[in-house]
């Protein structure tokens, strides 16, 4: 009898479905099929690939409410937010449908009269992806769309906690006309799929979104076959509110960054640094806004904060909260949690924060907003940069010179200047330091799915 993965609704702790778990042999068979299909698909011209991607996008638009419901049921995020994720995911399909026709080469002037040099770009091969539970369709689409646009085949292992929406997404690709084997999924543990993906000589590229610890392990294992890798890893984002900030705008941006998906994103603001001149005003207004965020089942109307994904995630956030309170933090609002029926934690604002608190030293992945004051900007920058992570950072200032100074001195790959949600299909996304390798989105997100060839021709 085949093993199964149980899919649990974190808002109710009830089982909503089971999916068949692929064995190592089944994963290897799908890898073989993807490799063999690549030998055909790489010959499909760019206009045809674009047409298939646009048809896929149409199918997603037709089924977006159903996909969003799956995202909410298996992952917990509010339905309106889940619907936004589906539309965001589809923006990558549509964007790379256009970019498929713009994979250009170039000619290079030669120093010899009878010589011509041509540079061309070609699909890399079968691409394997491992995607996270917090954005089950968006992170998959951000990898699949450029891979297929470039002429590659694609196989993904969705997160075991949230496989249903990704499976539906890929089923729609087949409905749109993609051949079996061009786009596939497998369901297995991360370690099982990761071992097959990294060791297979039929997989030419591995792309992963998840923790830095797992990313490092995958990179090490992938080195055995010298695979091309793209890694979007952990974050510990700072948010700086300077003395000249528009406080209303800063509060709005903080809510957008910190509390999306109940704080369970790699780009959530984790550490909030506020200039002492505006500390009281900002804290008061943020606290007031957070009190209005309704907590509950993501399918209920008006809910803004859903559950955490599982008990381990819940316990981690509660541990950080209790640690902060034990070390002197003041709870401005929230501070309570319950896992009796679902994994719910109130959106919480903390003041009187010190550097030794866990919430300031490790990624939170929950609705916890710790506020610390600073006197001068360089102090805030030093604290913001004082981490091994470098994914996202946010800052609020109305002064252009201050904003430019922050842009140039913050060591992060994605910067939000008066903007709590700086992400779109047409801009590159990725981190510095231990937050990743490579970029996703924009033309930069397409290039890693191609190989460059140079042909030197003597006439």
N, C-alpha and C positions, 0 to 999 in steps of 0.2 A: 504493500500500500504506500502511495506517495505521501511524503511529508507535506504539511500545510503550514502557512503563515497565518496567524490570527490577526485580523485588523480590528483594533479597538478604538472606539470613539472616546477621546480623552475628556469630553464633557460629561459623559455618563458612566465611563469605565465598562461599557457594555460592548460585546463583540458584535460587529456589524457585517463581517464577511470573513471568508477564508480564501486564500489563493494557493494554488499548487506551487510547491517549492521545487525548483529545478535542481537536479543532481549535477555533480561535476560533469558526468558524461553528457547530460543534456545541454549544459552550458557550452561544452566543447563542440557539440554538434551544431549549435547555433553560431558559434564563432566560425566554424568551417563553412557553414552556409553563407555567412556574411562575407567571408573572404572570397568565396567562389562567385558570389553575386557582384562583388566589386569589379571583377574582371570584365563583367558586362556593363555595369552601371557607369564606370569611368568613361565609356565611349558615348554615353548619352550627352548630347550637346547642351550648352548652358541655357539656351532658350527653353528647351524641353524641361530641364531641371527647374527653371524658374516657374514654368507653367504648373508643374506638379506641386511646388511649394505654395503657389497661390491657391490651388484647389484644396490643399490641406488647410490653409488658412480659412477658406470658405466653410469647410466642414466644422472647424473649431467654432467659428462665429455662429453657425447653426445650432451647435450643441453646448454653447458656453454656460448656460444655466445648469445643465446636468453635470458638467465638469466641476463647476463651482460648488455645487452641492456635495460632490464627492470630496473635494478639498476640505470643506468645512467638517463633514462627518468624520473623516479619518485624521485630520490634522488639528481641528478645533478653531481655526481662525474664523472671525465673523463672516457671514455670507457675503456682505457687500465687499469686504476686503478680498475674499476668495474670488469673487467675480472680477475684481480689479486685477488679481494675479493672472487669471486666465487671459484677460485682454492684454496685459503686459507680456505674457508669454507669446501670445499671437503676434504682437508687434515685432518680435524677433523673426518669426516665420515670414512675415510680410517684408521686413527689411532685407533679409538675406535672399528672398526671392528676387528682389531688385539687384542685389549685389552679385548674384550668380552670373549676371551678364557683364560684370565689370572686373573680371579676373584677368587683368592685363599683363602682358609681357613687355619687353622693350628691346630696342636695338642699341648696341654700344659701339661708338666710333672706334675703329681699329687703327693701329699705327702702320698697317700694311695696306697697300692699294688693292691687292687681290684677296683681301680677307674681309669677311662679314661676321659679326658677332650678334647672336640672338639669345635673349634670356626669356625663358618660358616658365610658367607655373602649372603644376600638375597636381591632381588629387594624391593624397598621401597613402590611402589604403583604408582598411577597416579601422574605424574609430570606436573605442570603448569608453563608456562614461559611467561614473558612479555619482548619483545625485542625492541631495539631502531631503529630509522630511519637511523642512520649514517652508520651502517653495517647490513643491513636488512637480509642478508643470513648468514653472518659469525657468528653473535651472536646467531642466531637461531640454526645453526649447532653445535656450541660449547656447546649448552645445550641439543639438541635432541640426538646427537650421543652417549654421555655417558649414558644418561637416558635409551635409547633403548638397548644399549650394555649390560646394567646391568639387563635387563628384565622388565623394566617399560614401561608403556604407557605414551604418551606425548601429551599435548595440549598447543598451543602457541597463544598469541595475538600479532600479528605484529604491529608495529607502524602504526597509521592511515595514516600517510603521505606516507608510502612506503610499502603497503601490497602486491603488485603484484609479486615481486620477491620471497618473502617468500611463497606465495601461490603456485607459480610454483614449488618451491623447494619441497614442501610437496606433491604436486600432483605427482611428479616424484617418491617419496617414495612409493606411492600406485601403480604406474606403475611397480615398481621394485618387488612388491609382498607382501608388508606389508598389512595386513588386515585393513579394515575400522575400525577406532576406536583406532588403535595402535598409529598412528600419525595424529593429527588433528590441524586445525586452527580455530580461531574465529575472526571476525572483529567487533570491538566495541570501545567505548572510553576506555581509560585506567582506569578511575574511575569505569565504569560499570563492566569491566572484573575483575579488581582488587578486587572489593567487592565480586563478586561470587567466585573467586579463593581463597581469604583468608578465607571466611566463610564456604566454603564447607568442610564437613567431609569426602568427597570422594577423595579429593586432599591431598596427603601426603607430597608433597614438592612443594615449590614455588621458582623459580629462576628468577631474574630480573637484567637487565642492563639498567641503566638510571641515573637520577639525585639523589643526596643524599637526597634531600627533599622528593621525592616520595618514595625512598627506605625506609626511616625511617617510613613513613606512612604505607607502606606495612608490614614492620616488626612488627609494633605495632598491626595492624589488624590481622596478622597471628598468633600472640601470643594467641589469643582467642582459637584457636584449636591446639596450640603448634606445629605448622608446622616446619619442617626442612626448612631452607632458605639458599640460596646462593645469595649474593648481590654484583654486580659489579657496583660501584657508581662513583661519580664525581671525577675529578682530577684537579690539578693546578700545572702541572709538571714544575720543574726547569730544566734548562740546564746550566751546569757550564763548562766554557772553561778556563782551568788553563794555567799558563804561559809556561808550557812545552808541550802544546798540539801541534799536527800536525794541523795547521790551515786549510789546505785544507780538511782534514778529518773531522774537526769540522764543517766546512761550509756544507759539503755534508751531515753529520749527522743531522744538524739543518734543512736543507731543507726536508730531509726524515721525520723528526719528526713533524716539525711545519706546513708544508704546505700540508700534505696528506689530501685529502678530504676538501681542502680549510680551513684547520685548525679546522675542525669539528670532532675531535675525543677526547675521554676522556684522551688519553695519549699524546696529542700534547704538545710540549714544550710551556709553557705559559710565563715563566719568564726566561730571558737569563742573566746569570751573567758571565762577562768576566774579567779576570785579567787585571789590568791597563797596564801591559807591552805589552800585545798583543791586546789591545782594538781597536786601530786604524786599524791594519792589518785585524783583524777579521771583523770589521764593514765594511770596504771597500770591502773585498772579498764577504761577505754575501750580501751586497747591490748589487754588480755586478751580482751575481748569481740570486738573486731574480728578477732583471730587465729582465732576460731572460725567466721568467715563463709566458707562454701565458695564458691569461684569456679568457674564452668563454664557449659556449655550449659544454658539455662533449662529444657529438657525433661528434664534429668537429676535424679534424686531428691536432695533435700537441698541443692540449689544455692540460695544466697542472693544472690550477685552474678553477674549475667550480663555480656555484653559491652557495650562502647560501640557506639553506633549505626553509626558508619562511621569511616573513616581520619582524616577531618578532626577528628572529635570526639576520637579517640584521641590524635592529635598535639597538640591543644590542651592536654589534661590532662597529657601527658608533658612538654610545654614548661613548664607551671606547676610541675610537680614538680622538673624540673631547675633551673629558676630559683630555687626555694626552697632547694634543696640548695646551689647555688652561693653563695647569700647567707647561708648559715649554719644552715639548718634541720636538725634532727636527725630521722632516720627512726626512729620507735618501732616500727613494723611495716609490712610491705608495701614499696612503693617500686619494684616491678618491673612491667613490662608486656611483652606480646608481641602482634604482629599477624600472626604466621605463618599461623595457621589461622582465628583470629577476633580481634576487637578487645578483648583482655582486659587489664585493669589490676588489680593486687592492691588491695584496700581498704587505704588508707594513712593512718597517723596521723603527723603532723609536730609537733614541738615546737620551741622556740626560734625563734618566728616574729616577723618584723619587718614594719612597715607597708608597706615598699617592695616586698614580694614580690608577684608577679602574682596569686597566689591570694587576696590580701587586697584587691586593687583591681579585679579583674574576675571575672565569674561563671565558675564552674569547669565545671559539668555533668559531673562525674565523681566517683569514689570517693576523694576527697582531703579529709582532715580536719585543717586547720591549727589549732593551739592556741596562744593568746597569753594571758599573764597580765595582771591589772590589780590595782591597789591599792584604788581607791575606785569606787563605783558610777557616779558621774557621769562618770568617765573612760571606763568601759565604754559608757555611753549615748552619749557624744559620738562614740566610734569607731563604734558600731553605726549611728548616724544619719549618719555621714560618707560618704554615697553618694547618687547620684542616684536609686537605687532605693528602693522602699518597699512591697514586696509582703508578705513574711512575716518574723517575728522570733520567737525562742523564748527563754524565760528560766525558770530553775529556782531557786526560793526557797520555803521553808516559812513565811516571815514575810508576813502579809497586807499590812502597810503597805508593805513592799518591793515586793511584787507589784503593788499599786495604783500605786505610784510609777513602776514600769517601764511599766505599761499607759498611764499618762498621758503619759509622756515619750518613748516610742519611736514614731518616725514611720513606722509600717507599718500596712497595712490588715488583716492577719491575724496574730493574736498567739496563741502557744501558751504558756500558763503551766503549767509542769510537764506539758506535753503536746507530743509531737513530731509529732502528726498531726492538727491542728485543721481538719478539713474534712468537710463533710457536706452533703447536698442541702438541708437545712432551715436552713442558716446562710449569710449572704452572704459571697462570696469576691471579693476584688479588691484592688488596690494603690493606694498614694498616689504622689505625685511622678511619676517617669517609668516607673512600673510599671503604669500603665493608667488607663483611664477606665471607670467604671461598675462594677457588681457582677453576679456570677452566683450562682445558688442563692437559696433562700428567696423571700419575696415581692418583695424587691428585684431579684431576677433575672428576674421576670416583667414588671415595669412597663416596662422599656425596649422591650418588644415590643408595646406599645400606644400609641395616640395618645389624647389627652384632648380631648373636645369639650364645650363649654358651650352650653346652650340657654336663652335668656332668653325667657320666655313672658308676654305680656300677655294677660290674660283678658278 
